[in-house]
Amino acid sequence: MFYRIEINDGRVFSGTVPENGEMPRIGTAGPDSYDVYWGDEALARGDDE
């Protein structure tokens, strides 16, 4: 399944969830918020990987 993670600082992470289901670890300098999109919704937002 395709995913897209948009962090409020402007960074975007996207890709396909591997078979083991482990998502990438994403570091931030402090508390932050982000939006996660899955499947068709993630694809519709684009791929900035």
PyMOL commands that place a pseudoatom at each C-alpha (Angstrom):
pseudoatom trace, name=CA, resn=MET, resi=1, chain=A, elem=C, hetatm=0, pos=[0.000, 0.000, 0.000]
pseudoatom trace, name=CA, resn=PHE, resi=2, chain=A, elem=C, hetatm=0, pos=[1.257, 3.453, -0.899]
pseudoatom trace, name=CA, resn=TYR, resi=3, chain=A, elem=C, hetatm=0, pos=[1.665, 6.061, 1.856]
pseudoatom trace, name=CA, resn=ARG, resi=4, chain=A, elem=C, hetatm=0, pos=[2.494, 9.752, 2.069]
pseudoatom trace, name=CA, resn=ILE, resi=5, chain=A, elem=C, hetatm=0, pos=[3.521, 11.596, 5.251]
pseudoatom trace, name=CA, resn=GLU, resi=6, chain=A, elem=C, hetatm=0, pos=[3.444, 15.403, 5.227]
pseudoatom trace, name=CA, resn=ILE, resi=7, chain=A, elem=C, hetatm=0, pos=[5.162, 17.136, 8.151]
pseudoatom trace, name=CA, resn=ASN, resi=8, chain=A, elem=C, hetatm=0, pos=[4.237, 20.721, 9.059]
pseudoatom trace, name=CA, resn=ASP, resi=9, chain=A, elem=C, hetatm=0, pos=[7.828, 21.871, 8.379]
pseudoatom trace, name=CA, resn=GLY, resi=10, chain=A, elem=C, hetatm=0, pos=[7.309, 21.058, 4.678]
pseudoatom trace, name=CA, resn=ARG, resi=11, chain=A, elem=C, hetatm=0, pos=[9.064, 17.697, 4.481]
pseudoatom trace, name=CA, resn=VAL, resi=12, chain=A, elem=C, hetatm=0, pos=[7.285, 14.875, 2.683]
pseudoatom trace, name=CA, resn=PHE, resi=13, chain=A, elem=C, hetatm=0, pos=[7.983, 11.156, 2.903]
pseudoatom trace, name=CA, resn=SER, resi=14, chain=A, elem=C, hetatm=0, pos=[6.272, 8.710, 0.586]
pseudoatom trace, name=CA, resn=GLY, resi=15, chain=A, elem=C, hetatm=0, pos=[6.617, 5.183, -0.633]
pseudoatom trace, name=CA, resn=THR, resi=16, chain=A, elem=C, hetatm=0, pos=[5.139, 1.726, -0.407]
pseudoatom trace, name=CA, resn=VAL, resi=17, chain=A, elem=C, hetatm=0, pos=[4.683, -0.115, 2.877]
pseudoatom trace, name=CA, resn=PRO, resi=18, chain=A, elem=C, hetatm=0, pos=[6.969, -3.175, 2.712]
pseudoatom trace, name=CA, resn=GLU, resi=19, chain=A, elem=C, hetatm=0, pos=[5.716, -6.707, 3.360]
pseudoatom trace, name=CA, resn=ASN, resi=20, chain=A, elem=C, hetatm=0, pos=[6.965, -6.581, 6.968]
pseudoatom trace, name=CA, resn=GLY, resi=21, chain=A, elem=C, hetatm=0, pos=[4.725, -3.533, 7.575]
pseudoatom trace, name=CA, resn=GLU, resi=22, chain=A, elem=C, hetatm=0, pos=[7.499, -1.412, 9.083]
pseudoatom trace, name=CA, resn=MET, resi=23, chain=A, elem=C, hetatm=0, pos=[7.252, 2.273, 8.254]
pseudoatom trace, name=CA, resn=PRO, resi=24, chain=A, elem=C, hetatm=0, pos=[10.332, 4.521, 8.153]
pseudoatom trace, name=CA, resn=ARG, resi=25, chain=A, elem=C, hetatm=0, pos=[11.373, 6.282, 11.342]
pseudoatom trace, name=CA, resn=ILE, resi=26, chain=A, elem=C, hetatm=0, pos=[11.003, 10.027, 10.888]
pseudoatom trace, name=CA, resn=GLY, resi=27, chain=A, elem=C, hetatm=0, pos=[12.910, 12.361, 13.177]
pseudoatom trace, name=CA, resn=THR, resi=28, chain=A, elem=C, hetatm=0, pos=[11.974, 15.902, 14.111]
pseudoatom trace, name=CA, resn=ALA, resi=29, chain=A, elem=C, hetatm=0, pos=[13.814, 18.520, 16.184]
pseudoatom trace, name=CA, resn=GLY, resi=30, chain=A, elem=C, hetatm=0, pos=[10.974, 18.578, 18.711]
pseudoatom trace, name=CA, resn=PRO, resi=31, chain=A, elem=C, hetatm=0, pos=[7.275, 17.906, 19.036]
pseudoatom trace, name=CA, resn=ASP, resi=32, chain=A, elem=C, hetatm=0, pos=[5.671, 18.239, 15.625]
pseudoatom trace, name=CA, resn=SER, resi=33, chain=A, elem=C, hetatm=0, pos=[2.497, 17.255, 13.845]
pseudoatom trace, name=CA, resn=TYR, resi=34, chain=A, elem=C, hetatm=0, pos=[1.999, 15.515, 10.541]
pseudoatom trace, name=CA, resn=ASP, resi=35, chain=A, elem=C, hetatm=0, pos=[-0.646, 14.128, 8.218]
pseudoatom trace, name=CA, resn=VAL, resi=36, chain=A, elem=C, hetatm=0, pos=[-0.579, 10.577, 6.884]
pseudoatom trace, name=CA, resn=TYR, resi=37, chain=A, elem=C, hetatm=0, pos=[-2.388, 9.583, 3.696]
pseudoatom trace, name=CA, resn=TRP, resi=38, chain=A, elem=C, hetatm=0, pos=[-2.927, 6.022, 2.469]
pseudoatom trace, name=CA, resn=GLY, resi=39, chain=A, elem=C, hetatm=0, pos=[-3.624, 4.340, -0.860]
pseudoatom trace, name=CA, resn=ASP, resi=40, chain=A, elem=C, hetatm=0, pos=[-5.441, 6.330, -3.538]
pseudoatom trace, name=CA, resn=GLU, resi=41, chain=A, elem=C, hetatm=0, pos=[-5.537, 9.462, -1.380]
pseudoatom trace, name=CA, resn=ALA, resi=42, chain=A, elem=C, hetatm=0, pos=[-1.737, 9.358, -1.000]
pseudoatom trace, name=CA, resn=LEU, resi=43, chain=A, elem=C, hetatm=0, pos=[-1.283, 8.838, -4.738]
pseudoatom trace, name=CA, resn=ALA, resi=44, chain=A, elem=C, hetatm=0, pos=[-3.615, 11.744, -5.525]
pseudoatom trace, name=CA, resn=ARG, resi=45, chain=A, elem=C, hetatm=0, pos=[-1.451, 14.089, -3.420]
pseudoatom trace, name=CA, resn=GLY, resi=46, chain=A, elem=C, hetatm=0, pos=[1.652, 13.263, -5.484]
pseudoatom trace, name=CA, resn=ASP, resi=47, chain=A, elem=C, hetatm=0, pos=[4.976, 11.503, -4.972]
pseudoatom trace, name=CA, resn=ASP, resi=48, chain=A, elem=C, hetatm=0, pos=[7.809, 13.755, -3.758]
pseudoatom trace, name=CA, resn=GLU, resi=49, chain=A, elem=C, hetatm=0, pos=[10.109, 10.957, -2.709]
for i in range(1, 49): cmd.bond("trace and resi %d" % i, "trace and resi %d" % (i + 1))
show_as sticks, trace
zoom trace
